Amino acid sequence: MFGFTRLAVELNEPPSPSECVCPSDSRQRPDQRAFEEANLDHAAKEKHRVEEKQRTARRVREHGGDQHLPRWFVPKVDDYTGLPCHVYKGGYWAMKQSGSFPPGPDIF
């Protein structure tokens, strides 16, 4: 268990087939799965592949003049610190409860 508590290990368990999870849920990352299964060489290759895929998508988006807009958060300036932050705008839990998330970008 790599020194993690049982709770920490279970928090990152892959979702069951009956569980509705957002397509971007990090538990579905192939590099994360490989790492947790102690397949470190494969995990490193998958991590590189996923990161390159995401970088390429960002470059294509920027080249086309598109801007990434987070689905569940809005950027704002924190009232107390004056620093940029993101604030939850709602909708995630309703989607999860309905059992249906809209398709998102293919990030994995």
C-alpha positions as CSV (number, residue, x, y, z in Angstrom):
1,M,0.0,0.0,0.0
2,F,3.1,2.2,-0.4
3,G,2.7,3.6,3.2
4,F,-0.8,5.0,2.5
5,T,-3.7,4.6,4.9
6,R,-6.6,2.4,3.8
7,L,-8.7,5.5,3.3
8,A,-6.1,7.1,1.0
9,V,-5.8,3.9,-1.1
10,E,-9.6,3.5,-1.4
11,L,-10.1,7.2,-2.4
12,N,-8.3,6.5,-5.7
13,E,-9.9,3.2,-6.5
14,P,-11.1,3.0,-10.1
15,P,-14.8,3.7,-10.4
16,S,-17.1,0.7,-10.6
17,P,-18.9,0.1,-13.9
18,S,-22.1,1.2,-12.3
19,E,-20.7,4.4,-10.9
20,C,-21.3,7.5,-13.0
21,V,-18.0,9.5,-13.2
22,C,-17.0,12.6,-15.1
23,P,-15.0,11.6,-18.2
24,S,-12.1,13.7,-16.9
25,D,-12.0,12.0,-13.5
26,S,-8.3,11.4,-12.7
27,R,-9.1,7.9,-11.5
28,Q,-9.4,7.0,-15.2
29,R,-5.9,8.2,-16.1
30,P,-4.0,5.2,-17.6
31,D,-0.7,6.4,-16.2
32,Q,-2.2,6.5,-12.7
33,R,-3.6,3.0,-13.0
34,A,-0.2,1.6,-14.2
35,F,1.6,3.4,-11.4
36,E,-0.8,2.0,-8.8
37,E,-0.2,-1.5,-10.3
38,A,3.5,-1.0,-9.8
39,N,4.1,-1.0,-13.6
40,L,6.5,2.0,-13.4
41,D,7.9,1.8,-16.9
42,H,4.5,1.7,-18.5
43,A,3.3,4.5,-16.1
44,A,6.1,6.8,-17.2
45,K,5.4,6.1,-20.9
46,E,1.6,6.7,-20.4
47,K,2.3,9.9,-18.4
48,H,4.4,11.2,-21.3
49,R,1.8,10.2,-23.9
50,V,-1.1,11.8,-22.0
51,E,0.9,15.0,-21.4
52,E,1.9,15.3,-25.0
53,K,-1.7,14.7,-26.1
54,Q,-2.9,17.5,-23.9
55,R,-0.1,19.9,-25.0
56,T,-1.0,19.2,-28.7
57,A,-4.7,19.8,-28.0
58,R,-3.8,23.1,-26.3
59,R,-1.6,24.2,-29.2
60,V,-4.3,23.3,-31.7
61,R,-6.9,25.2,-29.6
62,E,-4.7,28.3,-29.3
63,H,-3.8,28.2,-33.0
64,G,-7.5,28.3,-33.8
65,G,-8.1,31.2,-31.5
66,D,-10.1,29.1,-29.0
67,Q,-9.7,29.5,-25.3
68,H,-10.2,26.7,-22.8
69,L,-13.1,27.4,-20.5
70,P,-13.4,25.3,-17.4
71,R,-16.7,23.4,-17.2
72,W,-17.2,23.5,-13.4
73,F,-15.3,26.6,-12.3
74,V,-15.0,30.3,-13.1
75,P,-11.9,32.4,-12.7
76,K,-12.1,35.3,-10.4
77,V,-9.9,37.4,-8.1
78,D,-10.0,36.4,-4.4
79,D,-11.7,39.2,-2.4
80,Y,-9.3,38.8,0.5
81,T,-5.9,38.0,-1.1
82,G,-6.3,39.8,-4.5
83,L,-4.9,36.6,-6.1
84,P,-6.5,34.8,-9.0
85,C,-8.5,31.7,-8.1
86,H,-11.3,29.5,-9.4
87,V,-14.7,29.2,-7.9
88,Y,-17.1,26.3,-8.3
89,K,-20.0,27.4,-10.5
90,G,-22.3,24.5,-9.9
91,G,-23.7,21.7,-12.1
92,Y,-21.3,18.8,-11.3
93,W,-23.4,17.1,-8.7
94,A,-26.6,17.4,-10.7
95,M,-24.9,15.8,-13.7
96,K,-23.5,13.0,-11.5
97,Q,-26.9,12.4,-10.0
98,S,-28.6,12.3,-13.4
99,G,-26.0,9.6,-14.4
100,S,-25.0,11.5,-17.5
101,F,-22.1,13.8,-18.2
102,P,-21.8,15.6,-21.5
103,P,-18.9,14.5,-23.6
104,G,-15.7,16.4,-23.0
105,P,-12.4,16.6,-24.8
106,D,-10.5,13.3,-25.2
107,I,-7.8,14.0,-22.6
108,F,-6.5,10.5,-21.8
